[in-house]
Amino acid sequence: MKLSREIKTGIIVVGGILLFILGFSYLKSTPLFDDSKTFYVVYDHVGGLQTGTSVSINGYTVGTVNDIRFKDNSGKLLVTFSVNKNFDFSRNSQAELFDTGIIGGKGIQIQPVFDGAPMAKSGDTLPSSIRPGLTELVQQKLTPLQMKVEGAVSNADSLLINFNQVLDDATKANLRQGIEGLNELVSSFQKTADGINELLGRNQSQLDSTIDNFGRISANLAGVSDTLANAGLGETVEQLQETLTNLSAVIARIESGEGTMGRLMKDEALYENLSEASRELDLLLQDFRLNPKRYVNVSVFGKKQKEYTLPEDDPAENQQPE
């Protein structure tokens, strides 16, 4: 069967129209025969979101962005996107705008919620949220640091201004003089150190001899220590300790009044008797010195001994016992 030219022309025109419709739908990322659900979401800004960008759930692509336009005169943007009907979620699920890469690009991912609320239907407007990108996070972290750095720079500038005000010409001259004096002091120390090094170099042999002598002395001291240890110093110390213990016991007995020494120290009557006897012996010796005739009478020719007459100033008579 042969087709006429008119029929062929009609078929070609209809095919061209269909190809045009399919191509236009492809360029708009809108399938011609689409059975997906359409949702809306409102953002204050979309950060460069483009139509045809994929929409995902848990990282899996379930739809595309169909249209972006201003909602009203407020400047807010209304984003239209489609989602495959094979996945249901609550109408409280959020459509989150996020960065798809480090260097830029925006995408939409649905944060599905299953809270018992009615399921989202085609034509519903979902709640929106924006997740900060890497650039925004860095900016949020750097902003406080930038403010601190600016404050530190301002404080440093103020400090330098105050320091310059303090450092007048007289102060600067004093500082120069102080630094020059410090340099001279360091030079003097250096000369002294050089002199000490020269002195040590000249007397190196004497220093070595002195160190050797110290070594021999320490060795001798070690030998003396060993000798004392071998000589029974420990036993001597133990005997001395035992003697001190016995002496302490004797002193304790004396203090408690035991024995002759203890009674002599503690018995006041005995002390008074001894004191009285000492006094009377002193009087006797004094009287014997002053009046020897009372005690000794020597007669060479057998002369009759005279009877002793007590003198008036006899010390034994005049001195009364206390």
C-alpha positions as CSV (number, residue, x, y, z in Angstrom):
1,M,0.0,0.0,0.0
2,K,1.5,3.3,-1.1
3,L,1.0,6.3,1.1
4,S,0.3,9.6,-0.4
5,R,2.6,12.5,0.0
6,E,0.1,14.3,2.2
7,I,-0.1,11.4,4.7
8,K,3.7,11.2,4.9
9,T,3.9,14.9,5.5
10,G,1.3,14.6,8.3
11,I,3.1,11.8,9.9
12,I,6.4,13.7,9.8
13,V,4.7,16.8,11.3
14,V,3.1,14.9,14.1
15,G,6.3,13.1,14.9
16,G,8.2,16.4,15.0
17,I,5.6,17.8,17.4
18,L,5.9,14.7,19.7
19,L,9.8,15.0,19.6
20,F,9.6,18.7,20.4
21,I,7.3,18.0,23.4
22,L,9.5,15.2,24.6
23,G,12.7,17.3,24.2
24,F,11.1,20.2,26.0
25,S,10.0,18.0,28.9
26,Y,13.5,16.5,29.1
27,L,15.1,19.9,29.2
28,K,12.8,21.0,32.0
29,S,13.4,17.6,33.8
30,T,9.7,17.0,33.7
31,P,8.7,13.6,32.3
32,L,5.9,13.7,29.9
33,F,4.1,10.8,31.4
34,D,4.8,11.4,35.1
35,D,2.9,9.6,37.9
36,S,4.9,11.2,40.8
37,K,3.6,13.4,43.6
38,T,4.1,17.2,43.4
39,F,5.1,19.1,46.6
40,Y,5.8,22.7,47.4
41,V,8.3,24.3,49.8
42,V,9.0,28.0,50.6
43,Y,12.6,29.3,51.3
44,D,13.9,32.7,52.2
45,H,16.8,32.0,49.8
46,V,17.8,29.0,47.7
47,G,21.5,29.6,47.5
48,G,21.7,28.9,43.7
49,L,19.3,25.9,43.5
50,Q,18.5,25.1,39.9
51,T,15.6,23.3,38.3
52,G,16.3,19.7,37.4
53,T,18.3,19.3,40.7
54,S,17.7,15.9,42.2
55,V,15.6,15.4,45.4
56,S,16.7,12.6,47.7
57,I,15.6,10.7,50.7
58,N,18.4,9.2,52.9
59,G,20.8,9.8,50.0
60,Y,18.6,8.0,47.4
61,T,17.2,10.1,44.5
62,V,13.4,10.0,44.5
63,G,12.6,13.2,42.4
64,T,13.6,16.4,40.9
65,V,13.1,20.2,41.3
66,N,10.5,21.3,38.7
67,D,10.2,25.0,39.2
68,I,11.5,28.0,41.3
69,R,9.7,31.3,41.4
70,F,8.9,34.1,43.8
71,K,5.9,33.4,46.0
72,D,4.8,37.0,46.5
73,N,6.2,40.5,47.0
74,S,7.8,39.4,50.3
75,G,10.8,38.0,48.3
76,K,10.3,34.4,49.4
77,L,10.9,31.7,46.9
78,L,8.4,28.9,46.1
79,V,10.1,25.7,45.0
80,T,8.1,23.0,43.2
81,F,9.4,19.5,43.1
82,S,8.2,16.0,42.4
83,V,8.7,12.8,44.4
84,N,8.1,9.2,43.3
85,K,4.8,7.8,44.6
86,N,6.6,4.6,45.8
87,F,7.6,6.3,49.0
88,D,5.1,7.8,51.6
89,F,6.0,10.0,54.5
90,S,4.2,12.3,56.9
91,R,3.2,15.8,55.9
92,N,5.4,17.0,58.8
93,S,8.5,15.9,57.0
94,Q,10.9,18.7,56.2
95,A,12.4,19.6,52.9
96,E,16.0,20.5,53.8
97,L,18.1,22.6,51.5
98,F,21.8,21.5,51.7
99,D,25.1,21.7,49.9
100,T,25.8,18.9,47.5
101,G,29.5,19.6,47.3
102,I,32.4,21.5,48.8
103,I,32.8,24.1,46.1
104,G,29.0,24.8,45.7
105,G,25.8,23.4,44.4
106,K,22.5,23.0,46.3
107,G,20.1,20.1,46.6
108,I,16.9,19.2,48.5
109,Q,16.6,16.2,50.7
110,I,13.5,15.1,52.5
111,Q,13.8,14.3,56.2
112,P,11.0,11.7,56.5
113,V,8.9,11.7,59.6
114,F,6.6,8.9,60.7
115,D,4.7,10.5,63.6
116,G,1.2,9.2,62.9
117,A,0.2,12.4,61.2
118,P,-1.6,12.2,57.8
119,M,0.6,11.2,54.9
120,A,1.8,13.9,52.5
121,K,-0.3,14.2,49.4
122,S,0.4,15.7,46.0
123,G,0.0,19.5,46.3
124,D,1.0,19.8,50.0
125,T,3.5,22.4,51.1
126,L,6.2,20.8,53.3
127,P,8.0,22.6,56.1
128,S,11.4,23.9,55.0
129,S,14.8,24.0,56.7
130,I,18.3,25.0,55.6
131,R,21.4,23.1,56.7
132,P,24.5,25.4,56.8
133,G,27.2,24.6,54.3
134,L,30.9,24.3,54.9
135,T,31.4,28.0,54.0
136,E,28.7,29.1,56.4
137,L,30.1,26.9,59.2
138,V,33.6,28.2,58.7
139,Q,32.2,31.7,58.7
140,Q,30.3,31.1,61.9
141,K,33.4,29.7,63.6
142,L,35.7,32.4,62.3
143,T,33.5,35.4,63.1
144,P,34.1,35.2,66.9
145,L,37.8,34.6,66.2
146,Q,37.9,37.6,63.9
147,M,36.3,39.8,66.6
148,K,38.8,38.6,69.1
149,V,41.7,39.3,66.8
150,E,40.4,42.8,66.0
151,G,40.0,43.4,69.8
152,A,43.6,42.2,70.4
153,V,44.9,44.4,67.6
154,S,43.0,47.4,69.0
155,N,44.4,46.7,72.5
156,A,47.9,46.3,71.1
157,D,47.6,49.6,69.2
158,S,46.4,51.3,72.5
159,L,49.3,49.7,74.3
160,L,51.8,51.0,71.8
161,I,50.4,54.5,71.9
162,N,50.6,54.5,75.7
163,F,54.1,53.1,75.5
164,N,55.2,55.8,73.1
165,Q,53.7,58.4,75.4
166,V,55.7,57.0,78.4
167,L,58.9,56.8,76.4
168,D,59.7,60.5,76.2
169,D,63.1,61.8,75.2
170,A,64.5,61.7,78.7
171,T,63.3,58.1,79.2
172,K,64.8,57.0,75.9
173,A,68.1,58.6,76.9
174,N,68.1,56.8,80.2
175,L,67.3,53.5,78.5
176,R,70.3,54.1,76.1
177,Q,72.6,54.8,79.1
178,G,71.3,51.7,80.9
179,I,71.9,49.5,77.8
180,E,75.3,50.9,77.4
181,G,76.1,50.3,81.1
182,L,74.7,46.7,80.7
183,N,77.0,46.2,77.7
184,E,80.0,47.4,79.8
185,L,79.0,45.1,82.6
186,V,78.8,42.2,80.2
187,S,82.3,43.1,78.9
188,S,83.7,43.2,82.4
189,F,82.2,39.8,83.1
190,Q,83.8,38.5,79.9
191,K,87.2,39.9,80.9
192,T,86.8,38.4,84.4
193,A,85.9,35.0,82.8
194,D,88.9,35.2,80.5
195,G,91.2,36.0,83.5
196,I,89.8,33.0,85.4
197,N,90.3,30.8,82.4
198,E,93.9,32.0,82.1
199,L,94.5,31.5,85.8
200,L,93.1,28.0,85.7
201,G,95.3,27.3,82.7
202,R,98.5,28.4,84.5
203,N,97.6,26.4,87.6
204,Q,96.3,23.3,86.0
205,S,99.0,21.1,87.5
206,Q,98.4,22.5,91.0
207,L,94.7,22.0,90.7
208,D,95.3,18.4,89.5
209,S,97.6,17.8,92.5
210,T,95.0,19.3,94.9
211,I,92.3,17.1,93.5
212,D,94.6,14.1,93.9
213,N,95.2,15.1,97.5
214,F,91.5,15.4,98.2
215,G,91.1,11.9,96.7
216,R,93.8,10.5,99.0
217,I,92.3,12.3,102.0
218,S,88.8,10.8,101.3
219,A,90.4,7.4,100.9
220,N,92.2,7.8,104.3
221,L,88.9,8.9,105.9
222,A,87.2,5.8,104.4
223,G,90.0,3.7,105.9
224,V,89.7,5.4,109.3
225,S,85.9,4.8,109.2
226,D,86.5,1.1,108.4
227,T,89.1,0.9,111.2
228,L,86.6,2.4,113.7
229,A,84.0,0.0,112.6
230,N,86.4,-2.9,113.0
231,A,87.6,-1.7,116.4
232,G,84.3,-2.5,118.0
233,L,82.9,1.0,118.1
234,G,79.4,-0.5,118.2
235,E,80.2,-2.5,121.3
236,T,81.7,0.6,123.0
237,V,78.6,2.6,122.2
238,E,76.4,-0.2,123.6
239,Q,78.5,-0.2,126.8
240,L,78.3,3.5,127.1
241,Q,74.5,3.3,126.6
242,E,74.3,0.7,129.4
243,T,76.5,2.9,131.7
244,L,74.2,5.9,131.1
245,T,71.2,3.7,131.8
246,N,72.7,2.6,135.1
247,L,73.6,6.2,136.0
248,S,70.1,7.3,135.3
249,A,68.8,4.5,137.6
250,V,71.2,5.7,140.4
251,I,70.1,9.3,140.0
252,A,66.5,8.2,140.1
253,R,67.1,6.3,143.3
254,I,68.9,9.3,144.8
255,E,66.0,11.6,143.8
256,S,63.5,9.2,145.4
257,G,65.5,9.3,148.7
258,E,66.9,5.7,148.6
259,G,70.3,4.9,150.0
260,T,72.8,7.1,151.9
261,M,73.0,9.8,149.2
262,G,69.3,9.8,148.8
263,R,68.6,10.2,152.6
264,L,71.4,12.9,152.7
265,M,69.6,14.9,150.0
266,K,66.1,14.3,151.2
267,D,66.4,14.1,155.0
268,E,66.4,17.8,156.2
269,A,67.0,16.8,159.9
270,L,70.3,15.0,158.9
271,Y,71.2,18.1,156.9
272,E,70.6,20.3,159.9
273,N,72.6,18.0,162.2
274,L,75.5,18.1,159.8
275,S,75.2,21.9,159.6
276,E,75.1,22.2,163.4
277,A,78.1,19.9,163.8
278,S,80.1,21.8,161.2
279,R,79.3,25.1,163.0
280,E,80.3,23.7,166.4
281,L,83.6,22.3,164.9
282,D,84.3,25.7,163.5
283,L,83.7,27.3,166.9
284,L,85.9,24.7,168.5
285,L,88.8,25.4,166.1
286,Q,88.3,29.2,166.5
287,D,88.4,28.9,170.4
288,F,91.4,26.6,170.2
289,R,93.2,29.2,168.1
290,L,92.2,32.1,170.5
291,N,92.6,30.3,173.8
292,P,95.1,27.5,173.5
293,K,95.6,27.4,177.3
294,R,92.2,26.2,177.8
295,Y,93.1,22.9,176.1
296,V,97.0,22.6,176.5
297,N,99.0,23.6,179.6
298,V,102.7,22.8,179.4
299,S,104.8,23.2,182.7
300,V,108.5,22.8,182.2
301,F,109.6,22.9,185.9
302,G,106.6,21.1,187.4
303,K,104.8,24.2,188.2
304,K,101.3,23.8,189.3
305,Q,98.8,24.3,186.6
306,K,96.8,27.4,186.9
307,E,93.1,27.1,186.7
308,Y,91.7,28.5,183.5
309,T,89.7,31.6,183.6
310,L,87.1,32.1,181.0
311,P,87.7,35.4,179.2
312,E,85.0,37.9,178.9
313,D,85.0,38.0,175.1
314,D,85.0,34.3,174.6
315,P,83.6,33.7,171.1
316,A,82.2,30.4,172.1
317,E,80.1,32.1,174.7
318,N,79.1,35.1,172.6
319,Q,78.1,33.1,169.5
320,Q,74.7,31.6,170.0
321,P,73.3,28.8,167.8
322,E,71.1,29.9,165.1
